[in-house]
Amino acid sequence: LELPPRRDLPASAAASPMGQIMGGAAPGGASAQAAAAAAASAPRLTEELLPGGDARGQKAFREDGLVGTEAQQLQLLAHYAELCEDFRLFQRTTREEGAAMDTDGAQLVLLSGPPGTGKTKHAVSFARALGLPLLVANPPQAAAAGGNQVRSASGWAAQLRREIKGRDCILFLDEIDQHSDDEGFASSLRQFLDGVCQPSGSKVLVLGTTNRIQRLPADVRHRAEVVNFQHPAQVHLEAMWSNYAKHLKEEDLRQLSAVSSREKATGRDVKHCAALCEREVAIGYLNEQRGMGYCHGAALANCPGPRLEQYIRCIQTRNVE
């Protein structure tokens, strides 16, 4: 499928007065001017993390070293279709005339799973896969600045709508369950997804991560497509370790991945233990080679890689912690 040009207005063009929220002109008068001034002075709720670019497809996940999550990747990549004009033509063959076929608006996708299973990293790779800008959304309480905090649920949703107006983008809410006790946040989210403040003229994927999905209101979960992440299988842990410990023999990698699987290690654990063991080995070697100095490019040329026992000890200790 060929992607159409991305709708990506600059932030200055996307901003509009409060009176233009629903697409009409703001009425005159002091109240309208005050509303427009308040909208202009309110702190931004979004920050651009990635600018967007060419759609990389599944290559984006491979380039970021994500293995063992092909099913989750394909579930996410299905959203690629909705950015294409071909998909709108396809819907005409599946829906009755008069049925809604507009793929603009906001859609909630929740990446759910234990800590360390790669949810946040997949969110970043997902944006690169679709070629969309990745905007981090700050919760209302984090956007306070003096007396300009957006306090009402509708005000927060309306401001968010203004900030992303005309942009196809991914709106990222990390650890969305931290707002589970904030009814104002949940109300804003509902209004943004399918209420009066839902975006128009753009496709917005609201991407949230959570390891406590049951804490979210039932109706919010019902609005979402859930992508589940689990602890990696042994075969996938072996693939991860082969990237971080290529000096080990195949039988050592199998043993290490078996131990990692028993300890319920995640990709984050593999990365952490690989880096920790490398530092320990490097410092130990430098201490033994007194007088060689360091930082001249060749000090660690003959330094051996970490031993299998070091990796295993780190994995087992990390699980205890």
Buried (B, 14 or more C-beta within 10 A) or exposed (E): EEBEEBBBBEEEEBBBBBBBBEEEEBEEEEEBBEBBEBBEEBBBBBEBBBEBEEBBBBEBBBEBBBBBBEEBBEBBBEBBEBBBEEBEEEBEEEEEEEEEBEBBBBBBBBBBBEEBBBBBBBBBBBBBBBBBBBBBBBBBEEBEEEEEBBEEBBBBBBBBBBBBBBBBBBBBBBBBBBBBEBEBBBBBBBBBBBBEBBBEEBBBBBBBBBBEBEBBBEEBBEBBEBBEBBBBEBEBBBBBBBEBBEEBEEEBBBBBBBBBBEBBBBBBBBBBBBEBBBEEBBEEBBEEBEEEEEEEEEBBEEBEBBBBEBBBBBBBEBBEE
